[in-house]
Each structure stands twice: as structure tokens, then as C-alpha cells.
């Protein structure tokens, strides 16, 4: 064997031994990404169930009854799951863009479900004022929302604010 070939072969063999021997990246001198902090769920599991509060924001941006119903199903299933465990949940459904049709008094295909959802403790339903203004201008009439919905200045900003406060984000 030639000398350069032997050196290359030895380097590959040494690397294989290091990997097979369970040597960590740090032990091999490889820089690794910092370890992430423990997830809030772990800390939450250490508390009594009655003290745990889950906060989840659902974003709807599509004028699609199937997507709207998936969001509502997710909220129903999640709130029931945590209630069965004795844990609290706060949910905010934020609709904007084409998804505002979910909350519109004239076009919502899920009005009855929104009424039922609004009756649950810890649930807030929010519609984007920017979208209301844009759709009102495009359609040349004032767009109104179902009575269960409140208006926020901008839907996307509301989602960002909640995420910055530690809320989990779901987009069905």
C-alpha cells in the first residue's frame, strides 16, 4: 500500500472506532448546538393538575369549511382532554384573511358551533379588524362578525403577542 492511502485508511478506521465506541461529539472536539431548555410541559407535569393551565392560540386563515371544522374539532377535543385530567385550558381562536369568513355574520358556515364554543370557559374568539376593513371595502358594504367574536386590531399581531407570552400555536 502507498503511504497516502494508508493514512487515509487509518483516518477512516479511527473515525469509525470513535463513532462505534459511543464517543460523544464533545469528546471528539466537535462543537454542538446548545441543549434546549426543558419544555414547559415537563414543568407543568410536576404541578398538581388543578394548577396547570394550558394556553393555545388557533389561527384560521382559509375560507374552507373543512379547515374551520378541523379547528373547532381540535379545540373541542383538546378542552375535553385537559378537563378530564383536571387541568385548565385557555384558547383563543384568531381568524384573519380569508379565514375571517369563519366569523362573519353573513358567510360563516359554522355559526352554531361558534355559539357552542363561546359558551365554554376560557375560550376567546377573535377576528381581525384590518381584514374586516379590507373585505368591507372590496364588497362595498360593512362586514360584521357573529356576536360571539371580538375584534382585534390585527389578527397576525394578536397571534404573535400570544406566542410571545408563551402560548402554544396551532394552525389546522
N, C-alpha and C positions, 0 to 999 in steps of 0.2 A: 504494500500500500504506500501511496505517496504521503508525504508529511502533511500537506494541507488537508487532504481527505481524512487522515487520522484525527486531526484536530477538530474538524467539523463533526466527525462521527462521535468523538468523545464529548463534545459540547451537547449534542442531541441526547446522548445517553445520560449525561448528568442532569439535563433538564427533565428527562423522563423519570429519573430516580427521585428528583425533588418533588415532582407532581405526584408520583405514585406513593411517596413516603408521607404524604399528608402535610407537607411543609406549607405554612401559610404564605400568602403574598407578602406580608410584612416581614416574615423571616427571610424571604428571598430578596428583600430590599426593594420590592415593588410598591409604589405609592398607591394607596387605595382610597376610595371615597370615604368621607367620614360616616360613621354609623348614624343612622337616623334616630331621632328621639322616640321613646316609646309612644305608641299610638294612644289617643285619649280613651279608646275602648278598654285597654288594659287597666288604666287607672279607674275607669268607671266600674269595672267589674269588682274592684276592691271595696266600693261603697255599698251600703245597703241599697236594695232595689228602690226603695222609696225616695232615695236621694239622687238617683240617676235621672238626668234629663238629656234626651237626645234632641238635637236641633238640626232640621233638614230643610233645605230650600229646593223646591222643584221648579225647573224652568220649562215653560212651554212656548215654543216659537213657531209652531207649524199649525196651519189651518187644516188639520187632519183629525177627524173624529176618533180614529183608531189610536192615534198618539194621545189625544186628550183622555180617552178611556183608560189607556195604559197608565198614565199619570195618576188618575183617580184610583185605579185598582192598586197601584203601588202605595199610595197614601193610605187607603183602607187597610191593606194587608199589613203595612208597617205599624200603623197605630194600634191595630188589634194585637199584633205580636208583642209589642212593648207593653201594652196594657195587661196582657196575660201574664207577663213577667213581673208586673207591679212597678214598671218603670214609666216615667213621664216622657212625653214627646211634644215638641213644638214643631209645627210645619208651616212653611209659607210657600204657597203656590204663586209664582210670578209669571204672568203672561205678557208677552210683547211681540211686536212684529206681527206676522200672520197669525201667531198663536193667540192674539187678543180676541179673535173670533170666539174662542172658548168662553170668554166672559161677557161678550156683547149681548145686550138685551134683545137685539133683533136677529142674531145669527147663531147663537150658541146651541150646539146640538146636545149639550149636557147640562141644561139648566136644572133639571130635577136633581141630578147628582150633586151639583154645586150647592143647592139648598140643603141637602142632607149633610154634605161635608162641612158647611159653615156652622152647623149645629154642634159639631164636635169641639170639645175643649182643646185649646192650644193650636187651633188651625186659623190661619190668616190667608185670605185670597186677595192678590194684588194685581192691578192692571196698570200698564204704562201710559202716562199722560201724553208723552211725545207721540206714541202710536195713535192714541185717541185723536190728537190734533191732526196728524197726517191722514188718517183714514177719513176723518170728518171733512177735510179739505178735498181729498180725492173723490169722495162720494157726494159732496155738496150738501151734506146735512150733518147735524150733530150726532155723533156716535155716543151711545150711553151704555153703561155696564149693568149687569144684574145687580140687584140690591145687596147681595152678599159680598160683592167686591169693593175694595177700597182702591183709591188711585194713588200711585206713587209717581214722583216726577219723571224718573226714567227707570224702566224695567231692568236693564243690564246693570245700571249703577246699584240698584237695590240688591241684585244677586251678588255683586262684588262686595258690597257692605256686609252682607250676611256672612259671606265666606271669610272676610277679614275678621269677623267676630268669632270664627271657629265653627260655623255651621257646615254641615256636610252638603254636598251639591249632587243633585240628581237631575239628569235630562233624559227622559224616556225616549 
